[in-house]
Amino acid sequence: MNWEDEGFVIGKKRFRENAIILDVFTAKFGKTSGIVYGGTSRKVRNHLQLMNKIFIIHTSKNENKIGYFKTELIKPISPEYFDNKNKILCLNSLSSILKTILPENQTQKKIYYSLSFLLDNFSNENWMNLYLNWEVQLIQYLGFGFNIDKLDTQKNLDGNTINISVDNISYKMPKFLVSKNDEKINNNDIYNGLNFSRSLLENKFFNPNNLRFPYSRKLLEKKFI
């Protein structure tokens, strides 16, 4: 199957002497992998940084075997934040989560465009608010959403979190995640938000499938304790 599409780099590993296997998340074909010959050269590997946006030409002689990629850089994303450890951790977290839980070769347009929106606004002051909302949307788009209006909720004494129950499991959900306003959040809010979405991700995807939760995502959460 031969095709062309745009997408984001979500993983890569060495393959033979001068090639790599590249994992990408594309607009039309979802998560897919291909061999990039010459991928270890400085010229090519520099534009294949995690979460960079690239144009991909995919060719395959056999649908049952891994194909081949030719790539071209559309937008460098990771290099813009090399001096910001928290944002690099966040980008690594994005790539690891997508690589682990997305099904192979299935179109996920809602997830793709929500990711594009996040990355287009990643330089904004409220980037962590956007990231947390993206994680919750990811869970919903993969079929495990919930309607806060239909859940039994109880406000906590701190006024910033709500106790909710999803599938008989209790969670402490930050109020700003259900607010329609783009309100400012502090480190404690961010930590509560990351803790909440991590618990949902673990209970819905990682634990039932015996998958290891991304270490970069754990480190990101610890940054806001």
Summary of the structure (lengths in Angstrom):
residues: 225
radius of gyration: 18.6
end to end distance: 47.5
largest distance: 61.7
contacts: 659
relative contact order: 0.12
helix: 40%
strand: 27%
